[in-house]
Amino acid sequence: MSFHQKPVHYVESLALKVLDLKGMSRFYTEVLGFETIEEKENETVLGVSGQEILTLQSAPEFKAKAGRFAGLYHFAVLLPDRKELGKILLHLHELQIPIGSSDHQVSEALYLSDPEGNGIEIYRDREPGEWEWRGDQVHMTVDPLDVQEVAQASNGEKWSGMPAGTVLGHIHLHVSDLQAAHDFYTGAIGFGLVANLGNQALFVSDGNYHHHIGLNIWNGTGIPALPDQTAGLAHYVIRVADEQAQNAMRDRLQAYGADIHVDGAALETADPSGNRIRILTA
């Protein structure tokens, strides 16, 4: 089963407000190997095999982040297999780009930041049959990654860009109130709670994925929403199965009391921490 296509509801793409559009575009294309799908004066759309994953937006009024805000913790790029993870691991090592790594039991992951400090995870999933479920909660760990074994999985092949089958696997957000985030994402959006890290973080998904969205209060509780003119997360996109599912989500958002704006085929809203969401049909 694919956790990133209909009938599953999933996070498909995101947009970042950036200060240096050319420099950031070079990083994502030349270092990470995304392809440029569309390029405008103040916007670059990046993706894989023609499928949009990341949009970079610039404006003269954007300013660097100063302080702690809600917004992006990281976005996570899901590779199709361990071989590709090994290839990009060696590629990043050769470029001397600082990376972290972790074995989450459900996945193997690398962590890095782009030149403006946006967090990036690059990972591969283990087979769902290998995941350990304890009731309705999936067991995820933060264990050391066997980097030597992952590197060997490359079979000596060189990284040549994001491979076909790469998707946005999930997004992880800073929020100001974990309970409010829980109520919004499970009640109004309709995702299921699949993991809970004490009173610090929680993870939600559709279709029993290990998580499509992570939520944490590691930037502190009561933090403000990211200002419009501050660089960082602009919005992210949830793709739902069909118009019926979109209408049902709209009804739940209205019952919750969320502000909703209709922009063509998209519903636009924001979570209680001000993280903006566009909801589109597949």
N, C-alpha and C positions, 0 to 999 in steps of 0.2 A: 504493500500500500504506500502511495505517496502522500506525505503530509503537507505538500506544497502545491496541490492542485485540487480542483473541485472534485467531490463535494465538500472537502475540508475548507474551513475558513482559515486564512493564514496571512502573515505579514509578507507583503510582496516587495516593497521598495521603501526608500526614505529619501528625504531631501535635507541637505545641510546648507546653512548659511556660512559662507567662507569669506576670508579677507583677501586671499591671493588666489584668484580663480585659475590663472595659468599654472602657478606652482602646484596647486592641489591637483589639477587635472593631470599634470605630468607625473605626480606621485602615483596616482591611481592607475594610469595607463602604463607608464614605463616601469614602475617598481612592482605593482601588484598584477598588472596585466589585464585590466578591464579594457573593453573596447569602447570607443566613442560612438554613441548612437546618434547624438545630435549636439551641435555646438552653436550657441548664440553669443551675442556680445556679453551678456551677463548671466549666462547659464550653460552648463555642460551636462548632458545626460550620458551616463555610463552604464554598461551592462555586459551581458554575455550572450552570444548567439542572437543578438537583436532584442533580447529581453531586458528591459530597464530594471536596474537594481538601485542605482544611486544617482541623484541629481545634485549638482553643486550650483549654488546660487550666490551671486555677489551683488553688492550695491554700495555706493559711496558712503552711505550712513552706517554701515555695519562696523561694530567695534569689537575688540577682543573682550572675552569674558573676564570679569573682575569680581570675584566672590563665588559663593555657592548657590546654585540654582537647580531647579528641576530640569530634566532634559535627558540627553543621551548619556548612558553609561558606556555601552558599546553596541554596535551592530555586528551581526555574526553572519559570515559568508560560509555557506555549506558546500563543500566539495563533494564530488560523487564517490570518492573512495580513498583508501589509505595511501595508495600509491601517489595520488596527486598531493596529499598532505605532506608526504615525504619529499616530494619535488620542491614544493614551495618552502618547506623548512630549510632545505639546503640552499635554496636561492636566497632567502633572507639572510642566512648565515654568511654566505659569500659577499653580500652587500654590507655586512656588518651592521645590520639594523637590529636594535635591541628588541628581543622578544621574550615573552613569558610562555609558559606551557602548563597544561594540566590534563590529567585523565579524570573525566567526570563519570566514568563507568558506562554511561549511555553514549559517550562521545570522547574523542581525543581532540584537543584544542590548542591552538597557538594564539597568543595575544600580542598586540602591538598598538601603536598610536600613529595617526597621520601627522603631517607637519604642523597642524594647528591643534593637536591634542585630542582629537576625536578618537575614542576607543574602538578598536577593531578586533574581532575574534574571527579566526579562520579555522574551520573544524571539519571533521568527518564523523558521521554517525556510525555506531555499531548497529548491527541488525536488531530490529525491535524485539525479536525473540530472545536476545541476550539481556534486555533491560530487566531489572528486578522491580516488580511492583509489590508494594506492601499495602494491600487494600486498594484504595484509589489514589495512592501516592507513589510516584516513581522515585526510586533510590538513586540520587546523584551524589557523587563524591568530588573532592578536590584533592586528588592524589597526584604524586609526581608522574609526569609523562615519561615513558621509555623512549627518549628522543633517538637513541641509537637504533632501536627497532623500527621506529617510524621512518628514519632516514634510509634505512636499508630497504624499506618497502618501495622506494623510488626506482629500484633496479638500475641505478646509475643513469637514469634518464634526466635530462635537463628540463627545468621549468620553462614553458613557452607561452605563458599567459593562462588566464582563467579558462578551464576546460569546459566543453559543452556539458550541460547538466548542472552547472553551478547555479545556485539560487541564494536568495536571502533566507537564511535558516531561521533566524529569530532576531528580536531586538530586546535590549535590556535598558530600562529607564530608571533614572533617579526620580523619586516621587516625594512629596512633602508629608503624606499621611498614608501609612500602609493599609489601614482598615478602609479608608475611603477609596483607595486604589482597588482593593479587593472587591468592594461592593460594586464599583463601576465596571470593572473588567469581567466579573462573573455575572453580575445582575444585568447591566445594561448592554454590554458587548456580548455576553453569553458564553464566554470561554469557561472551561472547567479548571478548578484549582488542582494542580497535579503535584506540587511540591511546596513545602513551607520551611523556610530556614529561620526557625524561632520567630522572634518579632522583628527581624531585620530585613527579610526578603521573602518573596513568594513568586511562584511561577505558574503561568496559566497557558492553556492550549485548547485546541479543538482536535477531535479525532484521536485522543490519547497520544499525542506527540509529547515528548519530554518537556518542551515548552516552546511556544511561539512568542511569548512575551515574558520577560523577567522584570521584576519591580523591586526596588530596594530603597532604604532610607539611609544609605551610607554617606550621603551628603548632609545628613541632619534632618530633623523633623521641622515642619513649618517653613521650609525653604520656599522662596518666591518662584514664580514661573519665570522662565527665561524671557527677558525683554525682547520685543520685536526687532530691535536694532542691534542685538548682541549675537555674535557668531555662535553657531551650534545647531541643534536640531530645529529644522523648520517644520517638518511634519513627517509622518510615515503613513503608509497605505495598508489597509486591511482589505484583502480580496475575499469576497463572499461568493457562495456558490451560484446564486441567481437573484433575480429581482424580488422574488418572494422572501428570500433570506434577508435581503437588504431592507425590505419593508418591515419585516419582523424586528430587525435591529433598530430601525428608526422608531418603531412603536415603543420598544424598551427604553431607548434613550429619552424619548418624550416623557415616559412614565417616571423615569429617574429624575427628570428636570434638567437634563443637559441642553445647552444651546446647540441648535442644529441649523446649518445653512446648506441649501441645495445649490450645487454648482454643476449644471449639466447633469451628467449621469452619476455624479459623486455626491455623497453626503459628507459634510464637513462638521466636525465637532472637536471637543477637547476633553481630556480626562480631568479629574479634579485638581491636578497639579499644573494644568495648563499645557500639557503635551498635546499637540494638535494631530488629528487623525483624519484621513480621507478614506471613505468606505466606498469601494467600487465592486461591481459584479463581474464574475468571470466571463 
